[in-house]
């Protein structure tokens, strides 16, 4: 999966969250992934809309783990992700989605093999890790996403004018 495809998935998720998508009668996603590939909005009729909304609007980066109970590598990855969740605390949120339950979300993300881990920050998919990988692959991706998220948050905040004015006052300059 290329980064372009991953970014397109983020655009589809954003499209899904438009209020017009949820209004009126809902229809299910087709069995193939052509709904995600097309520009047509997908209507979601179950709790998938709530889950997608929570992922996209999270104030912290979200690690989305697509798994299934019958998948041995997924079961091996679970304790790794749980330990990383403890390590990074409130800096990241982990969401585990069983592809048998959340089929529509799995189709939106074009899941063709599991485990599949996506990192979402500020409503955008920013990284993808497919298959069972060494723990340092997950740690590195999480750390990069957290650093980028913090940097983006700092850019959005206006500069603190009181700190700047204190540094330029004559009394502050004379103490140096």
Rosetta silent file (secondary structure, phi, psi, omega in degrees, C-alpha in Angstrom):
SEQUENCE: XXXXXXXXXXXXXXXXXXXXXXXXXXXXXXXXXXXXXXXXXXXXXXXXXXXXXXXXXXXXXXXXXXXXXXXXXXXXXXXXXXXXXXXXXXXXXXXXXXXXXXXXXXXXXXXXXXXXXXXXXXXXXXXXXXXXXXXXXXXXXXXXXXXXXXXXXXXXXXXXXXXXXXXXXXXXXXXX
SCORE:     score description
SCORE:     0.000 S_00000001
   1 L     0.000  125.870 -179.496    0.000    0.000    0.000 S_00000001
   2 L   -83.195  163.711  178.454    1.507    3.317   -1.025 S_00000001
   3 H   -63.531  -31.470  177.199    1.324    6.479    1.079 S_00000001
   4 H   -60.883  -45.398  178.641   -0.972    7.921   -1.612 S_00000001
   5 H   -62.573  -39.867  179.961   -3.467    5.098   -0.994 S_00000001
   6 H   -63.626  -42.982  179.022   -3.217    5.625    2.744 S_00000001
   7 H   -67.311  -33.432  175.858   -3.937    9.339    2.361 S_00000001
   8 H   -63.925  -35.815  177.456   -6.887    8.534    0.085 S_00000001
   9 H   -61.501  -41.823  178.315   -8.296    6.392    2.888 S_00000001
  10 H   -61.305  -37.843  178.087   -8.152    9.419    5.169 S_00000001
  11 H   -65.866  -38.564  177.580  -10.114   11.392    2.590 S_00000001
  12 H   -64.861  -41.682  179.003  -12.752    8.648    2.452 S_00000001
  13 H   -61.510  -43.952  179.144  -13.025    8.679    6.244 S_00000001
  14 H   -61.460  -41.845  177.818  -13.496   12.429    6.218 S_00000001
  15 H   -60.400  -38.688 -179.091  -16.187   12.065    3.561 S_00000001
  16 H   -63.250  -28.466 -174.180  -17.948    9.512    5.727 S_00000001
  17 L   -87.165    3.233  175.934  -18.230   11.933    8.592 S_00000001
  18 L   -67.399  136.631 -179.009  -20.234   14.521    6.652 S_00000001
  19 H   -56.649  -33.173 -179.069  -23.684   14.928    8.252 S_00000001
  20 H   -64.015  -27.863 -179.137  -25.398   14.377    4.903 S_00000001
  21 H   -65.493  -36.599 -175.110  -23.925   10.889    4.736 S_00000001
  22 H   -88.427  -11.090 -178.854  -25.724    9.810    7.892 S_00000001
  23 L   -75.728  147.101  175.141  -29.067   11.429    7.057 S_00000001
  24 L    77.664 -164.759 -177.534  -31.869    9.318    5.663 S_00000001
  25 L   -70.876  139.322 -178.687  -31.874    5.628    4.927 S_00000001
  26 L  -101.331  147.941  175.548  -28.540    3.889    5.240 S_00000001
  27 L  -124.836  157.675 -177.483  -27.204    1.257    2.932 S_00000001
  28 L   -84.723  163.309  178.318  -24.415   -1.187    3.487 S_00000001
  29 L   -76.596  142.251  178.858  -21.038   -1.128    1.804 S_00000001
  30 L   -65.637  159.916 -176.406  -20.648   -3.426   -1.173 S_00000001
  31 L   -65.822  -30.456  177.486  -18.597   -6.600   -0.691 S_00000001
  32 L   -88.761  171.677 -176.092  -15.755   -5.355   -2.894 S_00000001
  33 L   -90.372   16.021 -178.865  -13.631   -2.346   -2.045 S_00000001
  34 H   -65.164  -26.788  178.000  -14.880   -0.328   -5.020 S_00000001
  35 H   -63.737  -39.753  179.019  -16.935    1.861   -2.649 S_00000001
  36 H   -72.350  -32.024 -178.175  -13.751    3.022   -0.953 S_00000001
  37 H   -76.196  -28.586 -179.518  -12.003    3.526   -4.273 S_00000001
  38 L   -82.306  169.331  179.882  -14.808    5.626   -5.735 S_00000001
  39 L   -86.416   -0.985 -178.574  -15.586    9.183   -4.724 S_00000001
  40 L   -72.967  134.285  177.453  -19.099    8.177   -3.633 S_00000001
  41 L   -66.645  146.123  178.671  -19.755    8.530    0.110 S_00000001
  42 L  -100.741  129.823  179.447  -20.383    5.310    1.983 S_00000001
  43 L   -92.583  131.854 -176.919  -23.368    5.273    4.311 S_00000001
  44 L  -112.445  132.628 -173.951  -22.790    3.527    7.603 S_00000001
  45 L  -112.763    0.708 -178.971  -25.691    2.132    9.572 S_00000001
  46 L  -122.139 -161.062 -177.851  -24.087    0.682   12.704 S_00000001
  47 L   -68.718   -3.908  178.137  -21.682    1.739   15.442 S_00000001
  48 H   -57.905  -36.462  179.131  -18.945    2.020   12.817 S_00000001
  49 H   -62.034  -41.514  179.007  -19.861    5.692   12.382 S_00000001
  50 H   -65.090  -42.653 -179.778  -19.265    6.315   16.077 S_00000001
  51 H   -64.613  -47.098  178.660  -15.937    4.484   15.987 S_00000001
  52 H   -59.390  -42.742  179.812  -14.766    6.369   12.881 S_00000001
  53 H   -60.843  -43.673  179.660  -15.805    9.662   14.460 S_00000001
  54 H   -63.184  -38.793 -179.961  -13.819    8.852   17.617 S_00000001
  55 H   -67.624  -49.333 -174.604  -10.734    7.976   15.559 S_00000001
  56 H   -70.353  -34.749 -175.696  -10.839   11.037   13.320 S_00000001
  57 L   -97.701    9.836 -179.936  -11.689   13.549   16.054 S_00000001
  58 L   -62.774  136.641  177.626   -9.305   12.236   18.712 S_00000001
  59 L   -74.615  -12.968  177.512   -7.202   14.965   20.343 S_00000001
  60 L  -122.645  160.527  177.269   -4.234   12.558   20.453 S_00000001
  61 E   -58.057  149.559 -178.215   -2.847   10.201   17.787 S_00000001
  62 E  -120.581  130.006  172.259   -4.737    6.922   17.412 S_00000001
  63 E   -96.915  116.722 -179.182   -3.218    3.517   16.736 S_00000001
  64 E  -105.668  117.122 -178.649   -5.856    1.445   14.904 S_00000001
  65 E  -106.909  114.647  174.710   -5.225   -2.296   15.027 S_00000001
  66 E   -91.855  127.616 -173.242   -7.260   -4.430   12.622 S_00000001
  67 E  -149.484  177.399  172.455   -7.366   -8.011   13.866 S_00000001
  68 L  -151.309  149.017 -178.118   -9.521  -11.154   14.130 S_00000001
  69 L   -64.499  -24.283 -179.234   -9.750  -13.809   16.843 S_00000001
  70 L   -86.153   -1.107 -176.599   -8.814  -16.558   14.366 S_00000001
  71 L   -95.119  110.014 -178.496   -5.581  -14.754   13.347 S_00000001
  72 H   -62.062  -45.921  177.583   -2.542  -16.139   15.216 S_00000001
  73 H   -60.577  -32.912  177.724   -0.230  -13.184   14.381 S_00000001
  74 H   -64.296  -41.713  179.237   -2.983  -10.836   15.616 S_00000001
  75 H   -67.117  -32.347  177.408   -3.098  -12.667   18.935 S_00000001
  76 H   -71.902  -31.539 -178.935    0.706  -12.399   19.160 S_00000001
  77 H   -76.136  -28.016 -175.139    0.558   -8.652   18.468 S_00000001
  78 H   -52.970  -52.617 -179.028   -2.052   -7.918   21.143 S_00000001
  79 H   -65.322  -29.290  177.324    0.309   -7.995   24.190 S_00000001
  80 H   -64.239  -48.659 -179.658    2.894   -5.944   22.266 S_00000001
  81 H   -66.837  -35.279  176.990    0.359   -3.206   21.562 S_00000001
  82 H   -63.866  -40.890  179.135   -0.956   -3.364   25.139 S_00000001
  83 H   -67.943  -36.884  177.397    2.566   -2.806   26.500 S_00000001
  84 H   -68.050  -35.187  177.023    3.086    0.104   24.085 S_00000001
  85 H   -63.252  -40.735  176.860   -0.224    1.578   25.167 S_00000001
  86 H   -67.558  -41.637 -177.482    0.989    1.489   28.780 S_00000001
  87 H   -62.312  -43.850 -175.354    4.402    2.895   27.806 S_00000001
  88 H   -92.990   -5.323  173.429    3.016    5.895   25.918 S_00000001
  89 H    51.557 -127.167 -174.785    0.079    6.472   28.278 S_00000001
  90 H   -84.508    4.528  178.426   -2.164    9.340   27.305 S_00000001
  91 H   -76.320  -16.426 -177.918    0.036   10.396   24.379 S_00000001
  92 E  -149.130  149.162  175.692   -1.733    7.869   22.141 S_00000001
  93 E  -111.834  138.977  177.796   -5.044    6.043   22.001 S_00000001
  94 E  -110.341  131.479  176.873   -5.287    2.440   20.848 S_00000001
  95 E  -123.825  121.915  177.950   -8.352    1.122   19.040 S_00000001
  96 E  -104.610  122.279 -177.331   -8.593   -2.577   18.236 S_00000001
  97 E  -117.253  115.477  176.081  -11.121   -3.382   15.509 S_00000001
  98 E   -72.407  118.575 -175.062  -12.186   -6.961   14.877 S_00000001
  99 L   -66.036  -21.294  177.013  -12.577   -7.130   11.086 S_00000001
 100 L   -74.789  -25.994  179.146  -15.405   -9.656   11.445 S_00000001
 101 L   -92.653  -46.078 -177.123  -17.397   -7.118   13.487 S_00000001
 102 L  -102.412   59.295 -177.234  -16.292   -3.867   11.838 S_00000001
 103 H   -62.694  -37.481 -178.367  -16.389   -5.042    8.237 S_00000001
 104 H   -66.283  -41.838  178.773  -17.340   -1.628    6.874 S_00000001
 105 H   -67.270  -39.579  177.435  -14.392    0.110    8.507 S_00000001
 106 H   -59.986  -38.350  177.761  -12.089   -2.681    7.319 S_00000001
 107 H   -68.879  -38.208  179.120  -13.356   -2.082    3.770 S_00000001
 108 H   -61.972  -41.533  179.535  -12.812    1.663    4.072 S_00000001
 109 L   -82.598    0.441  179.800   -9.189    1.056    5.108 S_00000001
 110 L    56.743   46.902 -179.886   -8.909   -1.577    2.337 S_00000001
 111 L   -72.623  120.206  177.888   -7.774   -4.279    4.726 S_00000001
 112 L  -118.144  -12.819  177.957   -6.683   -7.311    2.717 S_00000001
 113 L  -151.381  148.022  178.359   -4.409   -8.928    5.314 S_00000001
 114 L  -128.694  155.676    1.024   -4.140   -8.796    9.088 S_00000001
 115 L   -71.253  150.142  176.371   -2.746   -7.722   11.407 S_00000001
 116 E  -135.047  124.540 -177.236   -2.826   -4.229    9.963 S_00000001
 117 E  -117.891  126.589  176.245   -1.927   -1.208   12.092 S_00000001
 118 E  -115.913  143.773  172.863   -2.680    2.365   11.068 S_00000001
 119 E  -111.740  124.958 -176.741   -1.607    5.495   12.893 S_00000001
 120 E  -118.441  130.089  178.524   -4.044    8.400   12.587 S_00000001
 121 E  -137.594  132.685 -179.533   -3.216   11.930   13.726 S_00000001
 122 L    53.618   39.137  177.239   -5.336   15.056   13.316 S_00000001
 123 L    76.973    6.657 -178.049   -7.845   13.067   11.265 S_00000001
 124 E  -119.790  138.515  171.863   -5.208   11.864    8.779 S_00000001
 125 E   -74.015  121.504 -175.719   -3.700    8.418    8.309 S_00000001
 126 E  -114.250  -13.471  177.830    0.014    9.077    8.765 S_00000001
 127 E  -158.559  155.521  179.655    1.538    5.600    8.934 S_00000001
 128 E  -139.768  134.735  175.425    0.766    1.966    8.163 S_00000001
 129 E  -128.983  115.363 -178.958    2.420   -1.208    9.454 S_00000001
 130 E   -99.354  143.117  178.188    1.324   -4.449    7.820 S_00000001
 131 L    75.195 -179.597  177.688    1.777   -7.893    9.288 S_00000001
 132 L   -85.204  119.983 -176.119    3.499   -8.840   12.514 S_00000001
 133 L  -120.025  165.453  175.143    6.652   -6.729   12.864 S_00000001
 134 L   -61.822  152.149 -176.077    9.347   -6.354   15.541 S_00000001
 135 H   -57.470  -34.279 -178.809    8.329   -4.169   18.485 S_00000001
 136 H   -65.917  -23.209  174.619   10.800   -1.431   17.492 S_00000001
 137 H   -64.889  -42.929  179.544    8.852   -0.920   14.243 S_00000001
 138 H   -71.057  -42.464  178.822    5.758   -0.022   16.254 S_00000001
 139 H   -60.735  -46.203 -179.483    7.733    2.065   18.774 S_00000001
 140 H   -61.565  -44.096  179.697    9.451    4.046   16.045 S_00000001
 141 H   -64.408  -43.259  179.750    6.206    4.741   14.216 S_00000001
 142 H   -63.191  -45.692 -179.098    4.443    5.784   17.429 S_00000001
 143 H   -63.088  -40.983  177.532    7.284    8.083   18.464 S_00000001
 144 H   -62.401  -42.566 -178.555    7.396    9.738   15.023 S_00000001
 145 H   -67.779  -40.923  178.999    3.636   10.305   15.085 S_00000001
 146 H   -63.610  -45.888  179.295    3.683   11.700   18.627 S_00000001
 147 H   -60.714  -44.051  179.507    6.535   14.106   17.762 S_00000001
 148 H   -65.674  -37.951  179.311    4.758   15.255   14.589 S_00000001
 149 H   -65.303  -44.450  178.733    1.487   15.658   16.499 S_00000001
 150 H   -63.201  -42.613  178.801    3.138   17.772   19.215 S_00000001
 151 H   -62.267  -41.249  179.120    4.859   19.915   16.561 S_00000001
 152 H   -65.925  -37.593  178.506    1.532   20.435   14.761 S_00000001
 153 H   -65.052  -41.128 -179.802   -0.139   21.407   18.035 S_00000001
 154 H   -65.006  -37.499  178.967    2.602   23.965   18.744 S_00000001
 155 H   -64.365  -33.484 -177.605    2.181   25.495   15.281 S_00000001
 156 H   -75.924  -23.964 -177.830   -1.539   25.959   15.921 S_00000001
 157 L   -81.669  135.142  176.534   -1.026   27.776   19.236 S_00000001
 158 L   -68.530  149.647  179.862   -0.461   31.516   19.069 S_00000001
 159 L   -62.703  145.417 -179.812    2.878   32.632   20.527 S_00000001
 160 L   -77.782  105.120 -174.636    2.756   33.595   24.199 S_00000001
 161 H   -70.498  -26.517 -179.784    3.145   37.377   24.057 S_00000001
 162 H   -68.801  -35.150  178.787    3.739   37.733   27.812 S_00000001
 163 H   -69.472  -38.534  179.082    6.895   35.589   27.659 S_00000001
 164 H   -66.886  -42.133 -177.391    8.221   37.623   24.714 S_00000001
 165 H   -69.804  -32.430  179.274    7.593   40.976   26.395 S_00000001
 166 H   -66.834  -34.419 -178.271    9.261   39.859   29.652 S_00000001
 167 H   -74.701  -21.097 -176.130   12.440   38.948   27.765 S_00000001
 168 H  -103.607    0.382  179.486   12.638   42.358   26.068 S_00000001
 169 L   -73.391  150.825 -178.566   11.985   44.611   29.077 S_00000001
 170 H   -60.198  -35.056 -179.050   14.925   46.699   30.285 S_00000001
 171 H   -67.909  -35.891  178.557   14.853   45.095   33.748 S_00000001
 172 H   -70.228  -36.785 -178.625   15.113   41.618   32.231 S_00000001
 173 H   -72.314  -31.654 -178.678   17.945   42.749   29.951 S_00000001
 174 H   -74.345  -18.662 -178.413   19.885   44.352   32.797 S_00000001
 175 L   -80.503  -10.726 -176.334   19.931   41.105   34.841 S_00000001
 176 L   -77.094    0.000    0.000   22.007   39.267   32.253 S_00000001
